[in-house]
Amino acid sequence: MSGVTTITGQTVRNDLVKNYFHDLVNRFFKILPMRENGEESLQTYMRSLRVELIGGKGLLPELRVNSSYLTLMAILEYLIDTPECTVSDVRREVFHAISVCNKLEEYFTVTEV
């Protein structure tokens, strides 16, 4: 099975990266009910997710040049920077992020990276 090389020279199997993007769908989806319920910890949760995404980009050079990954980071940054946006805006952007995660999951399923 093919894999992705990390900055440390280690190989991470494509299926592990694929599973990560599958799990990331739930991480993004969690934002919506937190916003709908007015959870005070939403900003902390999203900042933590941002740290994770930045770290992933640093760990896997393949993600540094992937425009879809940048899209995920931009969506999250918008949600962090615009806490007053409407629930319908959050819903739209969360589902857009989920769609991007699914595309990334598919990319690492069919691509020999």
C-alpha positions as CSV (number, residue, x, y, z in Angstrom):
1,M,0.0,0.0,0.0
2,S,1.3,3.5,-0.9
3,G,1.8,6.2,1.6
4,V,2.6,9.8,2.3
5,T,6.0,10.8,3.6
6,T,6.1,13.0,6.7
7,I,8.6,15.8,7.3
8,T,10.5,13.4,9.5
9,G,10.8,10.9,6.6
10,Q,8.4,8.4,8.0
11,T,5.7,6.9,5.7
12,V,2.1,7.2,6.7
13,R,-0.2,4.8,4.9
14,N,-2.7,6.4,2.6
15,D,-5.5,4.5,4.4
16,L,-4.5,6.2,7.6
17,V,-4.7,9.7,6.0
18,K,-8.0,8.7,4.3
19,N,-9.4,7.6,7.8
20,Y,-8.3,10.9,9.2
21,F,-10.3,12.9,6.7
22,H,-13.3,10.6,7.3
23,D,-13.0,11.4,11.1
24,L,-12.5,15.1,10.3
25,V,-16.1,15.1,8.9
26,N,-17.4,14.6,12.5
27,R,-15.1,17.2,13.9
28,F,-16.4,19.8,11.5
29,F,-20.0,18.6,11.9
30,K,-19.7,19.1,15.7
31,I,-19.4,22.9,15.1
32,L,-23.0,23.2,14.0
33,P,-24.9,21.9,17.1
34,M,-22.4,23.8,19.3
35,R,-23.3,27.0,17.5
36,E,-27.0,26.2,17.5
37,N,-26.9,25.6,21.2
38,G,-24.8,28.6,22.0
39,E,-22.0,26.6,23.5
40,E,-19.5,28.8,25.2
41,S,-16.6,26.5,24.3
42,L,-17.2,26.7,20.5
43,Q,-14.4,29.2,19.9
44,T,-12.0,27.1,22.0
45,Y,-13.0,24.0,20.1
46,M,-12.5,25.7,16.7
47,R,-9.1,27.1,17.7
48,S,-8.1,23.6,18.7
49,L,-9.2,22.3,15.4
50,R,-7.3,25.0,13.6
51,V,-4.1,24.0,15.5
52,E,-4.6,20.4,14.4
53,L,-5.1,21.4,10.7
54,I,-2.0,23.7,10.8
55,G,-0.1,20.8,12.4
56,G,-1.3,18.4,9.8
57,K,-0.1,20.7,7.0
58,G,3.3,20.9,8.7
59,L,3.5,17.1,9.2
60,L,2.5,16.1,5.7
61,P,4.1,18.2,3.0
62,E,1.6,16.7,0.5
63,L,-1.1,18.8,2.2
64,R,0.9,22.0,1.9
65,V,0.2,22.1,-1.9
66,N,-3.4,20.7,-1.7
67,S,-5.9,23.5,-2.4
68,S,-8.7,21.5,-0.8
69,Y,-6.8,21.4,2.4
70,L,-6.4,25.2,2.2
71,T,-10.1,25.5,1.7
72,L,-10.7,23.6,5.0
73,M,-8.4,25.9,6.8
74,A,-10.0,29.0,5.2
75,I,-13.6,27.9,6.2
76,L,-12.5,27.2,9.8
77,E,-10.7,30.6,9.9
78,Y,-13.8,32.4,8.7
79,L,-15.9,30.7,11.4
80,I,-13.4,31.6,14.1
81,D,-13.1,35.2,12.9
82,T,-16.8,35.7,12.4
83,P,-18.5,34.5,15.6
84,E,-21.5,36.7,14.9
85,C,-22.3,34.9,11.6
86,T,-25.8,33.4,11.4
87,V,-26.5,29.8,12.1
88,S,-27.5,29.3,8.4
89,D,-24.0,30.6,7.4
90,V,-22.4,28.2,9.9
91,R,-24.5,25.4,8.5
92,R,-23.6,26.2,4.9
93,E,-19.8,26.4,5.7
94,V,-19.8,23.3,7.9
95,F,-21.4,21.3,5.1
96,H,-19.0,22.8,2.6
97,A,-16.1,21.7,4.8
98,I,-17.7,18.2,5.1
99,S,-17.8,18.0,1.3
100,V,-14.2,19.0,1.1
101,C,-13.2,16.4,3.7
102,N,-15.0,13.7,1.6
103,K,-13.1,14.8,-1.5
104,L,-9.8,14.6,0.4
105,E,-10.8,11.2,1.7
106,E,-11.5,10.1,-1.9
107,Y,-8.2,11.6,-3.1
108,F,-6.2,9.5,-0.6
109,T,-8.3,6.4,-1.5
110,V,-7.6,6.5,-5.2
111,T,-4.3,8.4,-5.5
112,E,-0.8,6.8,-5.2
113,V,0.8,9.6,-3.2
